Amino acid sequence: MVVGLLAGAVLGWTVQGWRKDAALADLRRTAATTQATAAAALVQATGRVLQLERAATGQLAARTDQLTEENQHAQNDRDRFMADVRSGALRLSLPVASHCAGTGASTTDSTAASGDRQQARAELDLAAAAALDAIASDGDAATRQLNACIDAYNLVRDTYHVQTE
C-alpha cells in the first residue's frame, strides 16, 4: 500500500508537472504572439512617421527656398529703388508744415487739406533716404521671415495632426 501510495504520488507529481509545462508553454506562445504583433505595429507606425517626416522635410525645404527667393527679389527691388534715388530718377520728399511769421504758430497749408499737390515739401537727402529704406527693408524682411515661420509651424502641425486649442 505504501508502494501504491508512493507510485500514485509520483504519477500525480509527473502529471501535474506536464500540465504546468503545457500551461507555461501556452503562456509563452501567447506572449510571443502578442510581442510579435506589437513589434509589427511599431514597425508600421515608425514607417508611417518616417514617411510623414520625409514629406514634411521636403515641404520645409521648399518653403525655405521660397523665402530665399522672396528675399532675393526684395533685395533686387531695394537695389533698383536706391539706384533710382541716387541717379535722381526718383526723388523722395515729405510734406512740411508752414509757419506764420507773426505768431510763430504752426499751421497747415489749406491746399494740403484739399489734396492739392502744391503743398510745401522737403526733399530727403541720399543718406536719409537710404536710412528710411533700410528701416523699411528690415521690417519687410522680418515680416517675410515671420510668415515663413508661421507657414512652417502650420505645416508641421498639419502633417503630424497635432491638436491645438
FENVEN-V989502 format. One record per pair of residues at least 6 apart in sequence whose C-alpha atoms are under 6 Angstrom apart, sorted by the first residue. I is the first residue (numbers start at 1). J is the second residue. Records with the same first field share a line. If there is no record, write none. Layout:
# FENVEN-V989502
I->J + J
This chain:
# FENVEN-V989502
84->90
85->91
92->123 + 124
93->122 + 123 + 124
94->121 + 122
95->120 + 121
96->120 + 121
97->108
99->106
112->119
